[in-house]
Amino acid sequence: MATSSYSSSFGRLKSLSINFISPTILQNLVHAKDVAEMTRILEPTWYGPEIERAASLYSPPELLEVALNRHIVEINKIALESTPFSGREAIRAYLLKWDIHNIELILSSKIIGRAITETEPFLVSSRNFPAGISAGNISHDEMKIILSQAGVDGVVNHLVKYRYGPILMQHLDTYQKTGDLGPMMADLIAYYYTTLIESLRFFQGDEGVIRDLFRVQIDKRNILNLLKGKDSDLDRELINKHLIKGGNISRDELFDILGSKSIEEFIGKVQKHYNLADLLKETYIKTHSLIDFEVAFDKFISKSYLKRLKNISLSLGSIFHFIITAEYEWDNIKRIAYGKRYDFSLERIMSMLVLETD
């Protein structure tokens, strides 16, 4: 029997998976008194080397932020290096999300006038890795140059040499008139998902699960944008500019959901596509917080797709399982730190965490 080209990547990532933080450590983080104590708890874990390297320049809470971001870059690098040639295009396409994360962060920082030193710790990039190998396609040093540009116009003009610049440039006049980054970012995110889904060609026939997962992510983003638009009483035309094609729910259906007269009706219409009712009852029904709606959707995705990815071991699925599990861990630690900084109760912090179920 021929050996799968994914055998070695599965073995390598499986052995690294033992380093994901244990439920006990996660509980210790939740019960830590502050972010500084969280950082100390994480020092003996696989976050330790990045905490040590960043400690000469940063102190908590920025120290933890930098260490988390640089660690996820290292994870992405390992995952990409472990991927056979046939699947590498898809992994690279997925990792473009971090370029977009960084670009949105930089553009937002320009609008609110944040200094470079205030923004740099939040970039998901690292000096240790060159462009095209780690988080996205733009290196840390290049991100710093982009960050140093004057205003949104300067950032967009500098990005013209990358694939993102022409997309952003189309909306520069609109931004100058309205101050709204939404259409820029919506087109950039639409480009990202189009590129990602097109990259998932059927090499073995089991990549369909991965494509389904990303279509659900598109729906999640669209529904969250509906909620934001509804909360801000935005008109239909403006909301439409923030919706992305490629999900399972059509635009007509999305606007039907938007027309709901109550939260219960809104949830009921979403329920036709995604079984979120019980998850939303946990917190969202009480808080009406977008964070809680997003967490509920993330829990649904984790329960519905992560185990399926894990079970298609000798394929691209196992690599995506490793990457996405690392992202949920990254997100959970950041959510705990957020809760500590704003003095959330232990129960509230636990409600924001997304844990993979057996």
C-alpha positions as CSV (number, residue, x, y, z in Angstrom):
1,M,0.0,0.0,0.0
2,A,1.4,3.4,-1.0
3,T,2.2,5.8,1.9
4,S,0.2,9.0,2.0
5,S,2.1,12.2,1.4
6,Y,0.5,13.5,4.5
7,S,1.9,10.8,6.8
8,S,4.9,12.7,8.0
9,S,3.0,16.0,8.5
10,F,0.4,14.1,10.5
11,G,3.1,12.6,12.7
12,R,4.9,15.8,13.2
13,L,1.8,17.9,14.1
14,K,0.4,15.1,16.2
15,S,3.6,15.1,18.4
16,L,3.4,18.9,18.7
17,S,-0.2,18.8,19.7
18,I,0.7,17.5,23.2
19,N,2.0,21.1,23.8
20,F,-1.5,22.6,23.7
21,I,-2.3,23.9,27.1
22,S,-4.1,21.5,29.4
23,P,-7.5,22.1,30.9
24,T,-5.7,22.5,34.3
25,I,-3.5,25.3,33.0
26,L,-6.5,27.0,31.3
27,Q,-8.3,27.0,34.6
28,N,-5.2,28.4,36.3
29,L,-5.3,31.2,33.7
30,V,-8.9,31.9,34.4
31,H,-8.3,32.1,38.1
32,A,-5.1,34.3,37.8
33,K,-5.4,37.6,39.5
34,D,-4.1,39.6,36.6
35,V,-2.4,39.5,33.2
36,A,1.1,39.5,34.8
37,E,0.2,36.3,36.7
38,M,-1.2,34.8,33.5
39,T,2.1,35.5,31.8
40,R,4.0,33.7,34.7
41,I,1.7,30.7,34.4
42,L,2.5,30.4,30.7
43,E,6.3,30.6,31.1
44,P,6.7,26.8,31.5
45,T,4.5,26.1,28.4
46,W,5.3,26.4,24.7
47,Y,4.7,30.1,25.0
48,G,7.7,30.4,27.3
49,P,10.4,31.1,24.6
50,E,8.5,34.0,23.1
51,I,7.7,35.4,26.5
52,E,11.4,35.3,27.4
53,R,12.4,36.9,24.1
54,A,9.8,39.7,24.4
55,A,10.5,40.4,28.1
56,S,13.5,42.7,27.3
57,L,11.2,45.1,25.5
58,Y,7.8,44.7,26.9
59,S,6.0,44.2,30.2
60,P,2.4,42.9,30.8
61,P,-0.1,43.2,29.4
62,E,1.8,44.1,26.1
63,L,4.3,41.3,26.9
64,L,1.6,38.6,26.7
65,E,0.1,40.1,23.6
66,V,3.5,40.1,21.8
67,A,4.3,36.5,22.9
68,L,0.9,35.2,21.8
69,N,1.2,36.8,18.4
70,R,4.7,35.6,17.8
71,H,3.9,32.1,18.9
72,I,1.0,31.8,16.5
73,V,3.4,32.9,13.7
74,E,5.7,30.0,14.7
75,I,2.8,27.6,14.7
76,N,1.9,28.8,11.2
77,K,5.4,28.4,10.0
78,I,5.6,24.8,11.3
79,A,2.3,23.9,9.8
80,L,3.2,25.3,6.4
81,E,6.6,23.6,6.4
82,S,4.8,20.3,7.3
83,T,2.4,20.5,4.4
84,P,3.0,18.4,1.3
85,F,3.4,20.4,-1.9
86,S,-0.1,19.5,-3.1
87,G,-1.7,21.2,-0.1
88,R,0.6,24.2,0.4
89,E,-1.4,26.6,-1.8
90,A,-4.4,26.1,0.4
91,I,-2.5,26.7,3.6
92,R,-0.8,29.8,2.2
93,A,-4.2,31.1,1.2
94,Y,-5.6,30.5,4.7
95,L,-2.6,32.3,6.3
96,L,-3.3,35.4,4.3
97,K,-5.9,36.2,7.0
98,W,-3.1,37.5,9.2
99,D,-2.0,40.0,6.6
100,I,-5.6,41.2,6.5
101,H,-5.7,41.3,10.3
102,N,-2.6,43.4,10.4
103,I,-3.8,45.8,7.6
104,E,-7.1,46.4,9.4
105,L,-5.2,47.0,12.6
106,I,-2.9,49.5,10.9
107,L,-5.7,51.3,9.1
108,S,-7.8,51.6,12.3
109,S,-4.7,52.9,14.2
110,K,-4.3,55.7,11.6
111,I,-7.9,56.8,12.1
112,I,-7.7,57.0,15.8
113,G,-4.2,58.4,15.8
114,R,-2.4,55.7,17.7
115,A,1.4,55.8,17.8
116,I,3.5,53.1,16.1
117,T,4.6,51.9,19.6
118,E,1.0,51.5,20.6
119,T,0.1,49.4,17.6
120,E,3.1,47.2,16.9
121,P,2.6,44.8,19.8
122,F,-0.8,43.8,18.3
123,L,0.6,42.8,14.9
124,V,0.6,39.1,14.2
125,S,4.1,38.9,12.8
126,S,7.7,38.2,13.9
127,R,11.1,39.5,13.1
128,N,12.3,35.9,13.1
129,F,10.6,34.9,9.8
130,P,10.9,36.4,6.3
131,A,7.9,37.3,4.1
132,G,5.9,34.5,2.6
133,I,6.8,31.9,5.3
134,S,5.0,32.8,8.4
135,A,1.8,34.6,9.2
136,G,0.9,36.0,5.8
137,N,2.9,37.4,2.9
138,I,4.1,40.6,4.5
139,S,7.1,40.5,6.9
140,H,7.3,42.2,10.3
141,D,9.8,44.8,9.1
142,E,7.6,45.7,6.1
143,M,4.6,45.9,8.4
144,K,6.5,48.5,10.4
145,I,7.2,50.5,7.3
146,I,3.5,50.4,6.4
147,L,2.7,51.4,10.0
148,S,4.9,54.4,9.7
149,Q,3.0,55.8,6.7
150,A,1.1,59.0,7.2
151,G,-2.6,58.4,7.4
152,V,-4.9,55.9,5.7
153,D,-3.9,57.3,2.2
154,G,-0.2,56.6,2.9
155,V,-0.9,53.1,4.0
156,V,-3.1,52.3,1.0
157,N,-0.6,53.8,-1.4
158,H,2.2,51.7,0.1
159,L,0.2,48.5,-0.2
160,V,-0.2,49.0,-4.0
161,K,2.8,46.8,-4.6
162,Y,1.0,43.9,-2.9
163,R,-2.2,42.3,-4.1
164,Y,-4.2,44.1,-1.4
165,G,-3.4,47.7,-2.5
166,P,-5.5,47.8,-5.7
167,I,-8.5,46.4,-3.8
168,L,-8.2,49.1,-1.1
169,M,-7.5,51.8,-3.7
170,Q,-11.0,51.4,-5.2
171,H,-12.6,52.6,-2.0
172,L,-10.1,55.4,-1.1
173,D,-12.4,58.2,-2.4
174,T,-15.3,56.8,-0.5
175,Y,-13.2,56.6,2.7
176,Q,-12.1,60.2,2.2
177,K,-15.7,61.3,2.0
178,T,-17.2,59.2,4.7
179,G,-14.4,58.1,7.0
180,D,-15.8,54.5,6.8
181,L,-13.2,51.7,6.4
182,G,-16.0,49.1,6.1
183,P,-16.2,48.9,2.3
184,M,-12.4,48.6,2.0
185,M,-12.2,45.8,4.5
186,A,-15.3,44.0,3.2
187,D,-13.7,43.8,-0.3
188,L,-10.4,42.7,1.2
189,I,-12.1,39.9,3.2
190,A,-14.2,38.9,0.2
191,Y,-10.9,38.6,-1.8
192,Y,-9.5,36.5,1.0
193,Y,-12.4,34.0,1.1
194,T,-12.6,33.7,-2.7
195,T,-8.9,33.0,-2.8
196,L,-9.1,30.5,0.0
197,I,-12.1,28.5,-1.3
198,E,-10.6,28.4,-4.8
199,S,-7.4,27.0,-3.4
200,L,-9.2,24.0,-1.9
201,R,-9.3,21.9,-5.0
202,F,-10.2,18.3,-4.5
203,F,-6.9,16.4,-4.4
204,Q,-8.2,13.4,-2.3
205,G,-11.9,14.2,-2.1
206,D,-12.1,15.0,1.6
207,E,-11.4,18.8,1.3
208,G,-15.1,19.3,1.1
209,V,-15.4,19.5,4.9
210,I,-12.8,22.3,4.9
211,R,-14.7,24.2,2.2
212,D,-17.9,23.8,4.2
213,L,-16.2,25.2,7.3
214,F,-15.1,28.3,5.6
215,R,-18.5,28.9,4.1
216,V,-19.9,28.7,7.6
217,Q,-17.3,31.3,8.6
218,I,-18.5,33.6,5.9
219,D,-22.1,33.2,7.2
220,K,-20.9,34.0,10.7
221,R,-19.2,37.2,9.5
222,N,-22.3,38.2,7.5
223,I,-24.7,37.6,10.4
224,L,-22.5,39.6,12.8
225,N,-22.5,42.4,10.3
226,L,-26.3,42.2,10.2
227,L,-26.3,42.6,14.0
228,K,-23.9,45.5,13.9
229,G,-26.0,47.2,11.3
230,K,-29.2,46.5,13.2
231,D,-27.8,47.9,16.4
232,S,-26.5,51.0,14.6
233,D,-29.7,51.4,12.6
234,L,-27.8,51.5,9.3
235,D,-29.7,51.4,6.0
236,R,-29.9,48.4,3.8
237,E,-27.6,49.7,1.1
238,L,-24.8,50.4,3.6
239,I,-25.2,47.0,5.2
240,N,-25.1,45.3,1.8
241,K,-21.6,46.7,1.2
242,H,-20.4,44.8,4.2
243,L,-21.8,41.4,3.2
244,I,-19.5,38.8,1.6
245,K,-20.5,36.3,-1.1
246,G,-19.7,32.6,-0.8
247,G,-21.5,31.6,2.3
248,N,-24.5,29.2,2.6
249,I,-27.0,31.9,3.2
250,S,-28.0,34.1,0.2
251,R,-28.2,37.9,0.4
252,D,-32.0,37.7,0.1
253,E,-32.2,35.4,3.1
254,L,-29.7,37.6,5.0
255,F,-31.9,40.6,4.5
256,D,-34.9,38.6,5.6
257,I,-33.1,37.8,8.8
258,L,-32.2,41.5,9.1
259,G,-35.9,42.4,9.0
260,S,-36.7,40.4,12.2
261,K,-38.8,42.4,14.7
262,S,-37.2,40.8,17.7
263,I,-34.1,39.0,18.9
264,E,-36.1,35.8,19.2
265,E,-37.3,36.1,15.6
266,F,-33.7,36.9,14.4
267,I,-32.4,33.7,16.2
268,G,-35.3,31.7,14.8
269,K,-34.4,32.6,11.2
270,V,-30.7,31.9,11.8
271,Q,-31.8,28.6,13.4
272,K,-33.1,27.4,10.0
273,H,-29.5,27.2,8.9
274,Y,-27.5,26.7,12.1
275,N,-28.5,25.1,15.4
276,L,-27.4,27.9,17.7
277,A,-30.4,28.3,19.9
278,D,-29.1,26.5,22.9
279,L,-25.7,28.2,22.6
280,L,-27.3,31.7,22.3
281,K,-29.5,31.0,25.3
282,E,-26.4,30.6,27.5
283,T,-25.4,34.3,27.3
284,Y,-26.5,36.2,24.2
285,I,-30.2,36.2,25.1
286,K,-29.3,37.9,28.4
287,T,-26.5,40.2,27.2
288,H,-27.4,41.1,23.6
289,S,-23.6,41.3,23.2
290,L,-22.0,40.7,19.8
291,I,-19.1,39.0,21.6
292,D,-21.5,36.4,22.9
293,F,-23.1,35.8,19.5
294,E,-19.6,35.4,18.0
295,V,-18.6,33.0,20.8
296,A,-21.7,30.9,20.2
297,F,-20.9,30.6,16.5
298,D,-17.3,29.7,17.3
299,K,-18.6,27.0,19.6
300,F,-20.9,25.7,16.9
301,I,-18.0,25.6,14.4
302,S,-15.7,23.8,16.9
303,K,-18.3,21.2,17.7
304,S,-19.5,20.7,14.1
305,Y,-16.2,20.8,12.2
306,L,-13.0,20.4,14.3
307,K,-13.6,16.8,15.2
308,R,-14.4,16.0,11.6
309,L,-11.1,17.6,10.5
310,K,-9.3,15.6,13.2
311,N,-10.8,12.4,11.9
312,I,-9.5,12.8,8.3
313,S,-6.0,12.4,9.6
314,L,-3.9,11.6,6.4
315,S,-5.1,14.7,4.6
316,L,-5.2,18.5,4.6
317,G,-7.8,18.2,7.3
318,S,-5.4,17.3,10.0
319,I,-3.2,20.3,9.2
320,F,-6.2,22.7,9.4
321,H,-7.2,21.0,12.6
322,F,-3.8,21.8,14.1
323,I,-3.8,25.4,12.9
324,I,-7.4,26.2,14.0
325,T,-6.9,24.5,17.4
326,A,-3.9,26.7,17.9
327,E,-6.0,29.8,16.9
328,Y,-8.7,28.8,19.4
329,E,-6.1,28.6,22.1
330,W,-4.7,32.0,21.1
331,D,-8.2,33.4,21.2
332,N,-9.0,31.8,24.5
333,I,-5.9,33.2,26.2
334,K,-6.6,36.7,24.8
335,R,-10.2,36.6,26.0
336,I,-9.1,35.6,29.5
337,A,-6.6,38.5,29.5
338,Y,-9.4,40.8,28.3
339,G,-11.6,39.6,31.1
340,K,-8.8,40.2,33.6
341,R,-8.2,43.7,32.4
342,Y,-11.9,44.6,32.7
343,D,-12.5,42.7,35.9
344,F,-15.0,40.2,34.5
345,S,-16.3,37.5,36.8
346,L,-14.8,34.0,36.5
347,E,-18.2,32.7,35.2
348,R,-18.2,35.5,32.5
349,I,-14.7,34.7,31.4
350,M,-15.5,31.0,31.1
351,S,-18.5,31.7,29.0
352,M,-16.3,33.4,26.4
353,L,-14.0,30.4,25.9
354,V,-14.3,28.0,23.0
355,L,-13.2,24.5,24.0
356,E,-12.9,21.5,21.7
357,T,-15.2,18.7,22.8
358,D,-14.4,15.0,22.6
